[in-house]
Amino acid sequence: MGKTRVYKLATELGISNKELISELVSLGYPVKNRMSTVDIDEVFKIRETIIAKLKEAEKKDIKPKPATQISETVAVEPKPHPDKAVETETVLKETTAETEEALEVIEIRENITLKEFAEKTKCTPNELMKSLIKKGVMATINSPIDERIAKVSEHIFKKSFKFIPLEADEIFDDILEEEENADDYVPRPPVVTIMGHVDHGKTTLLDAIRESKITEKEAGGITQHIGAYEISHEKGPVVFLDTPGHEAFTAMRARGAQVTDIVILVVAADDGLMPQTIEAIHHARAGNVPIVVAINKIDKPNVNIEKIKKDLTEHDLAPEEWGGQTIFAEVSAKNKIGLDNLMEMILLQTEIMELKGNPKVKGRGTIIESKLDKRRGAVATLIVQKGVLKNGDSFVAGSTYGKIRALLNDKGTKIKNAEISSPVEIIGLSSVPAAGDSFIVVNNEKEARHIATARQQKLKETFLKRSVTRITLEDLRNQIDEGKIEELNVVIKADVDGSVQAISDSLLKIGSDEVRIKIIHSSVGGVTESDVLLAEASNAVIIGFHVRPTEQAATLAGNEKVEMKLYSVIYDVINDFKAALEGLLKPRLVEKRLGRVEVRQVISIPRAGVVCGSYVLDGNIKRNSDARLVRDSVVIYEGKIASLRRFKDDVKEVQSGFECGVVLENFQDIKQGDIIETYYFEEIARKL
């Protein structure tokens, strides 16, 4: 059972510790000092009792308040004399109008906290909380001030409060539309994205250029996250983005294309064009980004480079020697062949593009990746696209804000400034931003919080609108029983936001019209108790990707029988859940014939109805089996075998070559020569 300290409850109620201790002792609670504890279950009862006493004291307190304190008394208007009712009413109306005109109007923004509201009204937060409690309104120092609290406060302060909507986007747009001088633009390094099919050597190629061992850090040798790296060259620095090649990371590749200047399309000489190769071409084209083709693994035997060039020509990527405009480079990442030529081609393309940026505006860029670090909190990797980022800058990234406490380059070294095109990791975020969010420096932290709060409010309103028509588990089961819909609910937790999006996109693709996966929650971080409780309430399965559950979460999942599946490679996630989804598909029913029976005599028996004197032509006939009556190749009846006899005995089954008596369920229009077919349905498992 939870407990709360006396001093915390006193602060919440807006009274002194001494007053609260005295009240608690009188109510029978054995408290001694401000550090004593009270059961959480008793807090509500205590609040109600003390609020009632404060209200009673307010009614009895008729002493005038000092001018420095908040005015809480409301004037009582005298009852008018019957003879002067009309005159008094007129005077009252005029007085009310004059009072309304005399009220000072104070503008307050939406989502202002009680502490900020107290500053506006020139009183202490404790005084304000105490006054609100006496009016029956509970509020803490961080409570948002809504219209109800503002209305009560008007009577307390004798002032009128006007809410000003949060127009955060206007502030944001003003920064984005900041005037720029063409003379301020300077050359900047290119941002190069490496794309291509899985296992075609993208990361190995970057390793060869960087002379590092990135692949050794990845599970199964497959790139799971976006990496951003700056490489020095004699002609200037080049920034590389390494995007995963598996189709599950389509969204991550798309984000890479949005911030990049040049795409290196890696194609394995021994494998040729693959589905993800073509997807990468589409992403680059969608971002209007020039492509440099790197044909990798040229040192392998039996490779056909000319065929690869021909296949790429069909996608409008013709090499220059064939009269096209696409730069091709033949390389071997493993044996470091042709790397200098590739770098020359990249820098040649850079010169053609004449890339420039303005370092004299407020810093801005794009979030490439984000994660929650146990030691450092929320951390994000971004590419600077304009201006210069500095330690101490206040910023907004989507609905997140913060103040830069540390800037780290791609080698993990702390730096003071990050210039245009630099990939940097920042520390100092209020929460984990979404990968792909725009990042921009604002004037101060207060402005950043203001913009982020407004955006959070809009997101919350959007979410609430979507949640109006929620489906309960009972409704869902009814729909499944009725055959309308079948769903497998899933909670996704991963180490970084890119993995969350990738897994979500992959799982949503493997559904069908009959069954589908519904992602009820997804976020960055380990599996917690709240995740397990949500999964238990929603009959969901938890996916953990590169994360582990807390000890409490693991225990709770075991007690509540919540299935939790932990993965390190995304292929396993897709395969497992595809199999699970196929299990929800209703099986296909295939009819299997049991036997055929010929009616040779129709016997009418009183009370028993019509009995068919029959002969089993082939197979067998079973009592209670499904049957159809066929006459002249037309089905006359479909139902069941109600009764089956051999001579005078009831039997369960009659084999081929034997005579029997058959009674059909609720059907008597039978003629000699009719054929009775018996059958059953076999369930065949279906695949997506």
C-alpha positions in Angstrom: 0.0 0.0 0.0 1.4 3.4 -0.9 2.1 6.2 1.5 2.6 10.0 1.3 4.5 12.4 3.6 2.6 14.9 5.8 4.6 17.9 4.4 3.6 16.9 0.8 -0.1 16.7 1.8 0.2 20.1 3.6 1.7 21.7 0.5 -1.0 20.3 -1.7 -3.7 21.6 0.7 -2.1 25.0 1.0 -1.9 24.9 4.9 1.1 24.8 7.3 2.6 21.5 8.5 1.6 22.4 12.1 -2.1 23.0 11.1 -2.2 19.7 9.2 -0.6 17.7 12.0 -3.1 19.1 14.5 -6.0 18.2 12.2 -4.7 14.7 11.6 -4.2 14.0 15.3 -7.8 15.2 16.0 -9.0 12.8 13.3 -7.2 9.9 15.0 -4.1 9.6 12.8 -0.9 8.9 14.8 1.4 11.4 13.2 4.3 13.1 15.0 6.0 15.4 12.6 6.2 16.6 9.0 8.0 13.4 7.9 5.3 11.1 9.2 3.4 9.1 6.5 -0.3 8.6 5.8 -1.7 5.8 3.7 -2.6 6.9 0.1 -6.1 5.3 0.5 -6.8 7.7 3.4 -5.6 10.8 1.7 -8.9 11.4 -0.2 -10.9 11.1 3.1 -8.5 13.5 4.8 -8.7 16.1 1.9 -12.5 16.0 2.0 -12.6 16.5 5.8 -10.1 19.4 5.9 -11.7 21.2 2.9 -15.1 21.0 4.6 -13.5 22.5 7.8 -11.8 25.3 5.8 -15.2 26.1 4.1 -16.9 26.2 7.5 -14.2 28.5 8.9 -14.6 30.8 5.9 -18.3 31.2 6.6 -17.7 32.1 10.2 -14.7 34.4 9.5 -16.2 37.9 9.1 -13.1 39.9 10.0 -11.9 42.3 7.3 -8.8 41.0 5.4 -5.6 43.1 5.3 -4.9 44.9 2.0 -1.9 42.7 1.3 -3.9 39.5 1.4 -6.1 38.1 -1.4 -9.7 39.4 -1.2 -12.1 36.5 -0.8 -15.2 38.2 0.5 -18.1 38.8 -1.8 -20.4 41.7 -1.2 -24.0 40.8 -0.2 -26.5 43.0 -2.0 -29.4 44.3 0.2 -32.9 43.3 -0.7 -34.9 46.1 -2.4 -38.0 47.6 -0.8 -41.1 46.4 -2.6 -42.1 50.0 -3.5 -38.7 50.7 -5.1 -38.2 47.3 -6.8 -38.0 48.8 -10.3 -35.7 51.6 -9.3 -33.4 49.2 -7.3 -33.2 46.8 -10.3 -32.1 49.6 -12.6 -29.4 50.7 -10.1 -28.2 47.2 -9.7 -27.8 46.7 -13.4 -25.9 50.0 -13.7 -23.7 49.1 -10.8 -23.0 45.6 -12.3 -22.1 47.1 -15.7 -19.8 49.6 -14.0 -18.2 46.8 -12.0 -17.6 44.7 -15.1 -16.1 47.7 -16.9 -13.9 48.4 -13.9 -12.5 44.8 -13.7 -8.9 44.6 -14.8 -8.4 42.2 -17.7 -5.3 40.0 -17.4 -4.3 37.9 -20.4 -3.0 34.4 -19.7 -1.8 31.8 -22.2 -3.3 28.3 -22.4 -1.7 25.6 -20.3 -0.2 28.1 -17.8 0.7 26.4 -14.5 -0.6 27.4 -11.1 2.9 28.7 -10.2 3.0 30.9 -13.3 -0.6 32.0 -12.7 0.3 33.1 -9.2 3.2 35.2 -10.5 0.7 36.9 -12.9 -1.7 37.7 -10.0 1.2 38.8 -7.7 0.6 36.3 -4.9 2.4 33.2 -3.6 1.4 29.8 -4.9 0.5 28.6 -1.4 -1.9 31.5 -0.9 -3.5 30.7 -4.3 -3.8 27.0 -3.5 -5.3 27.8 -0.1 -7.9 30.2 -1.6 -8.8 27.7 -4.3 -9.3 24.9 -1.7 -11.7 27.1 0.2 -13.7 27.5 -3.0 -13.7 23.7 -3.4 -11.1 23.5 -6.1 -8.1 21.2 -5.7 -4.9 22.2 -7.5 -1.2 21.7 -7.1 1.7 24.0 -7.9 2.1 22.3 -11.4 -1.6 22.0 -12.2 -2.6 23.6 -15.5 -5.0 26.5 -15.1 -8.2 25.8 -17.0 -11.3 27.9 -17.5 -13.0 26.5 -14.4 -10.1 27.6 -12.1 -9.8 30.9 -13.9 -13.5 31.6 -13.3 -13.2 30.8 -9.5 -10.1 33.0 -9.4 -12.0 36.0 -10.9 -14.1 36.0 -7.7 -11.0 35.8 -5.5 -9.0 38.5 -7.3 -11.8 40.7 -8.6 -10.1 40.5 -12.0 -11.0 39.1 -15.4 -8.8 36.5 -17.0 -8.7 36.1 -20.8 -7.1 33.0 -22.3 -4.7 33.6 -25.2 -4.4 30.5 -27.5 -1.0 29.0 -27.9 0.1 30.0 -31.4 3.4 28.1 -31.2 3.6 27.4 -34.9 3.5 31.1 -35.6 6.6 31.6 -33.5 8.2 28.6 -35.2 7.3 29.8 -38.7 8.8 33.2 -37.8 12.1 31.6 -37.1 11.9 29.4 -40.2 11.1 32.5 -42.3 14.1 34.4 -40.9 15.6 36.7 -43.5 18.8 35.4 -45.0 21.5 37.3 -46.9 22.8 35.6 -50.0 26.3 36.8 -49.2 26.3 34.7 -46.0 26.2 31.4 -47.8 29.4 29.4 -47.8 30.4 26.0 -49.3 29.4 23.0 -47.2 30.4 19.3 -47.1 28.0 16.8 -48.9 25.8 14.5 -46.9 26.0 11.1 -48.6 23.6 8.2 -48.0 24.6 4.6 -48.7 21.6 2.5 -49.9 21.0 -0.9 -51.3 19.9 -4.4 -50.7 20.7 -6.4 -47.5 24.1 -8.1 -47.5 25.3 -6.2 -50.6 28.2 -4.7 -48.6 27.0 -1.2 -47.7 28.4 -1.2 -44.2 31.5 -3.0 -45.3 32.1 -0.3 -47.9 31.8 2.4 -45.3 34.1 0.4 -43.0 36.7 0.3 -45.7 36.4 4.1 -46.2 36.5 4.8 -42.5 38.9 1.9 -41.7 36.6 0.8 -38.8 34.7 -2.3 -37.8 31.0 -1.2 -37.6 29.7 -4.6 -38.7 31.2 -6.3 -35.7 28.8 -4.3 -33.5 25.6 -5.3 -35.4 23.5 -8.4 -34.6 24.0 -10.9 -37.3 26.2 -8.5 -39.3 23.0 -6.6 -40.3 22.7 -2.8 -39.8 19.9 -2.2 -37.4 20.1 1.6 -36.9 21.1 4.6 -38.9 24.7 5.7 -38.4 26.1 9.1 -39.3 29.8 9.5 -39.8 32.2 12.3 -41.0 35.2 11.3 -43.1 38.1 13.6 -43.8 39.5 13.9 -47.4 42.2 16.0 -48.8 39.5 17.9 -50.8 37.3 18.4 -47.7 35.1 16.4 -45.3 32.3 14.1 -46.4 29.4 13.0 -44.2 28.1 9.5 -44.7 24.7 8.0 -43.5 24.6 4.2 -43.4 21.0 3.1 -43.8 19.8 -0.6 -43.3 19.1 -2.5 -46.4 16.3 -4.8 -45.3 12.8 -3.9 -46.6 11.6 -3.6 -43.0 13.6 -0.4 -42.7 11.9 1.4 -45.6 11.0 4.3 -43.4 14.6 4.7 -42.1 15.9 4.8 -45.7 13.3 7.4 -46.6 14.5 9.6 -43.7 18.0 9.2 -45.0 17.0 10.4 -48.4 15.3 13.5 -47.0 18.5 14.9 -45.5 21.0 13.6 -48.0 22.7 15.4 -51.0 24.0 12.3 -52.8 22.9 8.6 -52.7 25.5 5.8 -53.2 23.5 2.9 -54.5 25.5 -0.3 -53.7 24.8 -3.3 -55.9 26.6 -6.6 -55.4 28.3 -7.8 -58.6 27.5 -11.4 -57.8 23.8 -10.8 -56.9 22.5 -8.0 -59.2 19.4 -5.9 -58.7 17.1 -7.0 -55.8 13.8 -5.6 -54.5 15.4 -3.4 -51.9 17.8 -2.0 -54.6 14.8 -0.8 -56.6 13.2 0.6 -53.4 16.3 2.6 -52.7 16.2 4.0 -56.3 12.6 5.1 -55.7 13.5 6.8 -52.3 16.3 8.7 -53.9 14.1 9.8 -56.8 11.4 10.9 -54.4 13.9 13.1 -52.6 15.2 14.4 -55.9 18.7 13.2 -55.0 21.4 12.3 -57.5 22.6 8.7 -57.5 26.2 7.4 -57.7 26.2 3.6 -58.4 28.8 1.5 -56.6 29.1 -2.0 -58.0 30.6 -3.9 -55.1 32.3 -7.4 -54.9 33.9 -7.1 -58.4 36.7 -9.4 -57.3 34.3 -12.4 -57.0 34.4 -15.0 -59.8 31.8 -15.2 -62.6 30.4 -11.7 -62.1 28.6 -9.9 -65.0 29.0 -6.2 -64.5 27.6 -5.4 -67.9 24.3 -7.1 -67.1 24.0 -5.1 -63.9 24.5 -1.9 -65.9 21.9 -3.0 -68.4 19.4 -3.8 -65.7 20.0 -0.4 -64.1 19.5 1.3 -67.4 15.9 0.0 -67.3 15.5 2.2 -64.2 16.9 5.3 -66.0 20.4 4.9 -64.5 22.5 4.7 -67.6 26.3 4.9 -67.2 28.2 7.9 -68.7 30.1 5.7 -71.1 26.7 4.5 -72.5 25.6 8.1 -73.1 23.8 8.4 -69.7 24.3 10.8 -66.8 24.8 8.4 -63.9 28.2 8.0 -62.3 29.3 4.4 -61.9 32.2 3.1 -59.7 33.4 -0.5 -59.5 34.7 -1.4 -56.1 35.6 -4.2 -53.7 34.9 -3.1 -50.2 36.5 -6.2 -48.7 39.8 -5.9 -50.6 39.7 -2.0 -50.8 39.7 -1.8 -54.6 38.5 1.3 -56.3 37.7 3.3 -53.1 39.8 6.4 -54.2 37.9 6.5 -57.5 34.6 6.3 -55.6 35.6 9.2 -53.4 36.7 11.2 -56.4 33.3 10.6 -58.1 31.5 11.8 -54.9 33.5 15.0 -54.8 33.0 15.5 -58.5 29.3 15.3 -58.0 29.6 17.7 -55.1 31.4 20.3 -57.2 28.6 20.0 -59.9 25.9 20.6 -57.3 27.7 23.6 -55.7 26.4 22.8 -52.2 26.2 25.8 -49.8 24.7 26.7 -46.4 24.1 29.7 -44.3 26.0 29.6 -40.9 24.6 32.9 -39.7 21.0 31.9 -39.0 19.6 30.0 -36.1 20.8 26.4 -36.1 18.4 23.8 -37.6 18.6 20.2 -38.8 16.8 16.8 -38.9 16.8 14.1 -36.2 18.3 11.0 -37.7 18.0 8.7 -34.7 16.9 8.9 -31.1 17.1 6.7 -28.1 16.8 6.6 -24.3 20.1 6.1 -22.5 20.1 4.9 -18.9 23.0 7.2 -17.9 22.4 10.2 -20.2 18.6 10.3 -20.6 17.1 11.1 -24.0 19.8 11.3 -26.7 19.4 12.2 -30.4 21.6 12.1 -33.5 21.0 14.9 -36.0 22.4 16.4 -39.2 23.0 20.2 -39.0 21.4 21.7 -42.1 21.7 25.5 -41.4 23.4 27.7 -38.8 25.8 26.5 -36.1 24.8 24.5 -33.0 26.4 25.5 -29.8 26.5 24.2 -26.2 23.7 25.9 -24.2 21.4 26.5 -27.3 17.7 26.1 -26.5 15.8 24.1 -29.2 12.6 22.4 -30.3 12.4 19.0 -32.0 8.9 18.1 -32.9 6.9 18.1 -29.6 10.2 17.8 -27.6 12.4 20.7 -26.3 15.5 21.1 -24.4 18.8 22.9 -23.9 22.0 21.4 -25.3 24.1 20.2 -22.4 26.6 18.3 -24.6 27.5 18.0 -28.3 29.4 14.8 -29.4 30.8 14.1 -32.8 30.7 10.7 -34.6 33.7 9.6 -32.7 32.0 10.3 -29.3 34.3 13.3 -28.6 32.7 16.4 -26.9 32.8 19.5 -29.1 31.8 23.1 -28.5 30.2 23.9 -31.9 28.6 21.8 -34.8 28.7 23.4 -38.2 26.6 22.8 -41.3 26.4 19.1 -42.5 28.0 17.9 -39.2 26.5 14.7 -37.7 26.3 15.2 -34.0 24.7 13.5 -30.9 23.0 15.9 -28.5 22.2 15.5 -24.8 19.7 17.7 -23.0 16.3 16.7 -24.4 13.1 16.7 -22.3 12.1 13.4 -23.9 12.9 11.2 -26.9 12.0 12.9 -30.2 10.7 11.1 -33.2 13.3 10.2 -35.9 12.7 12.5 -38.8 11.6 15.5 -36.7 12.8 18.9 -37.6 15.3 20.4 -35.1 15.5 24.2 -34.7 17.2 26.5 -32.2 15.0 29.1 -30.5 15.6 32.2 -28.5 15.4 30.7 -25.0 14.3 27.7 -23.1 11.0 29.3 -22.1 10.1 29.8 -25.7 11.1 26.2 -26.5 8.9 24.8 -23.8 6.0 27.0 -25.0 6.2 25.7 -28.5 6.7 22.1 -27.4 3.8 22.3 -25.0 1.5 23.6 -27.7 2.4 20.8 -30.0 1.9 18.2 -27.3 -1.5 19.7 -26.6 -2.4 19.4 -30.3 -1.1 15.8 -30.4 -3.2 15.0 -27.3 -6.3 16.5 -28.8 -5.8 14.6 -32.0 -5.3 11.4 -30.0 -8.5 12.0 -28.0 -10.5 12.6 -31.1 -9.3 9.3 -32.5 -10.0 7.5 -29.2 -13.7 8.6 -29.0 -14.9 5.4 -30.7 -12.7 2.9 -28.8 -13.4 -0.8 -29.1 -13.7 -2.8 -25.9 -12.4 -6.4 -25.6 -16.0 -7.6 -25.4 -16.8 -5.8 -28.6 -13.7 -7.2 -30.3 -14.6 -10.8 -29.2 -18.2 -10.3 -30.5 -16.8 -9.1 -33.9 -14.5 -12.1 -34.0 -17.3 -14.5 -33.2 -19.5 -12.8 -35.9 -16.6 -13.2 -38.4 -16.3 -9.5 -39.0 -12.7 -9.0 -38.0 -9.9 -10.8 -36.2 -6.9 -8.9 -34.7 -3.7 -9.7 -32.9 -2.9 -6.9 -30.5 0.8 -6.0 -30.1 2.8 -3.7 -27.8 6.2 -2.8 -29.3 9.2 -1.6 -27.2 12.6 -1.0 -28.8 16.0 0.6 -28.0 15.6 3.3 -30.7 12.8 5.1 -32.5 13.9 3.9 -35.9 13.5 0.2 -34.9 10.0 1.0 -33.4 8.9 2.4 -36.7 10.5 -0.3 -38.8 8.9 -3.1 -36.8 5.5 -1.4 -36.9 5.6 -0.9 -40.6 6.7 -4.6 -41.2 3.9 -6.0 -39.0 1.2 -3.9 -40.5 2.2 -5.2 -44.0 1.6 -8.9 -43.2 -2.1 -8.7 -42.4 -5.0 -9.5 -44.7 -8.7 -8.5 -45.1 -9.6 -11.1 -42.5 -6.9 -10.9 -39.9 -4.5 -8.1 -39.0 -2.1 -6.8 -36.4 -3.2 -3.9 -34.3 -0.3 -2.0 -32.6 -1.9 -0.6 -29.4 1.3 1.0 -28.1 4.9 1.5 -29.2 7.7 3.5 -27.6 11.5 3.6 -26.9 12.8 2.0 -23.8 12.7 -1.3 -21.8 9.5 -3.3 -21.0 7.9 -1.8 -17.8 5.1 -2.9 -15.6 2.7 -0.4 -17.3 3.5 -2.1 -20.6 2.6 -5.5 -19.1 -0.6 -4.1 -17.6 -1.7 -2.6 -20.9 -0.9 -5.9 -22.7 -2.9 -7.9 -20.0 -5.9 -5.6 -20.3 -5.8 -5.7 -24.1 -5.0 -9.3 -24.5 -1.8 -8.3 -26.4 1.6 -9.8 -27.0 4.7 -7.7 -26.1 7.6 -7.4 -28.5 11.0 -6.3 -27.1 13.6 -5.4 -29.7 17.2 -5.0 -28.3 15.6 -4.3 -24.8 14.9 -6.3 -21.7 12.0 -6.2 -19.2 12.5 -4.9 -15.7 12.5 -7.5 -12.9 9.0 -6.3 -11.8 7.7 -6.4 -15.4 9.0 -9.9 -15.9 7.4 -11.1 -12.7 4.1 -9.5 -13.5 4.1 -10.9 -17.0 4.6 -14.4 -15.6 1.8 -14.0 -13.1 -0.7 -12.5 -15.6 0.3 -15.0 -18.3 1.2 -12.2 -20.7 3.4 -13.4 -23.6 6.6 -11.4 -24.0 8.9 -12.1 -27.0 12.4 -10.6 -27.1 14.4 -10.3 -30.3 17.7 -8.9 -31.6 17.1 -9.5 -35.4 14.1 -8.1 -37.2 13.6 -11.2 -39.5 12.7 -13.3 -36.5 10.0 -10.8 -35.5 8.4 -10.8 -38.9 8.5 -14.6 -39.3 7.1 -15.3 -35.8 4.2 -12.9 -36.1 3.4 -14.0 -39.6 3.0 -17.5 -38.3 0.9 -16.2 -35.4 -1.4 -14.2 -37.7 -1.9 -17.3 -40.0 -3.1 -19.1 -36.8 -6.0 -16.5 -36.6 -7.1 -17.2 -40.1 -10.2 -19.3 -40.3 -9.3 -22.7 -41.9 -10.5 -23.5 -45.4 -13.2 -26.2 -45.4 -12.7 -28.9 -48.0 -15.5 -31.3 -48.7 -14.6 -35.0 -48.5 -17.1 -37.6 -49.7 -18.0 -40.6 -47.5 -20.2 -42.6 -49.8 -23.1 -42.9 -52.2 -26.4 -44.7 -51.4 -29.1 -45.6 -54.0 -32.8 -45.5 -52.9 -34.4 -48.8 -54.1 -37.7 -48.7 -52.1 -39.7 -46.0 -50.4 -41.5 -47.3 -47.3 -44.0 -45.1 -45.5 -44.4 -46.1 -41.8 -47.0 -44.4 -39.5 -45.5 -42.2 -36.9 -42.0 -42.9 -38.3 -42.4 -41.2 -41.6 -40.7 -42.2 -44.8 -37.9 -44.8 -44.7 -35.6 -45.3 -47.7 -34.8 -49.0 -48.4 -31.3 -48.3 -49.8 -28.1 -50.0 -51.1 -24.6 -48.6 -50.4 -23.0 -48.2 -53.8 -19.5 -47.1 -52.6 -17.8 -45.8 -49.5 -20.0 -45.9 -46.4 -22.9 -44.1 -44.7 -22.9 -42.9 -41.1 -25.6 -41.9 -38.8 -25.8 -38.1 -38.2 -23.4 -37.4 -41.1 -24.1 -34.6 -43.6 -26.1 -35.7 -46.6 -27.7 -34.5 -49.8 -30.4 -36.1 -51.9 -29.7 -36.0 -55.7 -32.5 -36.6 -58.3 -31.6 -36.5 -62.0 -28.3 -34.8 -61.1 -30.1 -32.0 -59.2 -29.7 -31.5 -55.5 -33.2 -31.7 -53.9 -32.2 -31.7 -50.2 -29.3 -31.0 -47.9 -29.3 -32.0 -44.3 -28.4 -35.0 -42.1 -29.0 -38.7 -41.7 -31.5 -38.9 -38.9 -31.7 -42.7 -38.6 -29.8 -45.7 -39.9 -30.9 -49.3 -39.6 -29.8 -52.8 -40.6 -32.9 -54.9 -40.6 -34.4 -54.0 -37.2 -31.2 -52.8 -35.5 -30.0 -49.2 -35.2 -26.4 -49.0 -36.4 -23.8 -46.2 -36.6 -22.4 -47.1 -40.0 -23.1 -49.3 -43.0 -20.3 -50.3 -45.4 -20.3 -50.5 -49.3 -22.3 -53.5 -50.7 -24.8 -53.7 -47.9 -28.5 -52.8 -47.7 -29.9 -50.5 -45.1 -32.8 -48.3 -44.0 -32.3 -44.5 -44.1 -34.4 -41.7 -42.6 -33.5 -38.2 -43.7 -33.9 -35.4 -41.1 -37.1 -33.3 -41.8 -37.5 -34.5 -45.4 -40.0 -37.1 -46.9 -40.3 -36.3 -50.6 -38.2 -39.2 -51.6 -38.5 -41.3 -54.8 -37.1 -44.6 -56.0 -33.8 -44.1 -57.9 -32.7 -41.1 -55.8 -29.1 -41.0 -54.8 -28.0 -40.0 -51.2 -24.5 -38.6 -51.0 -22.9 -38.5 -47.6 -19.9 -36.3 -46.8 -17.9 -34.3 -44.2 -15.7 -31.2 -44.2 -12.0 -31.2 -43.5 -10.3 -28.1 -42.1 -7.2 -27.0 -44.0 -4.9 -24.4 -42.4 -4.5 -21.3 -44.5 -1.4 -19.2 -45.2 -1.1 -15.4 -45.7 
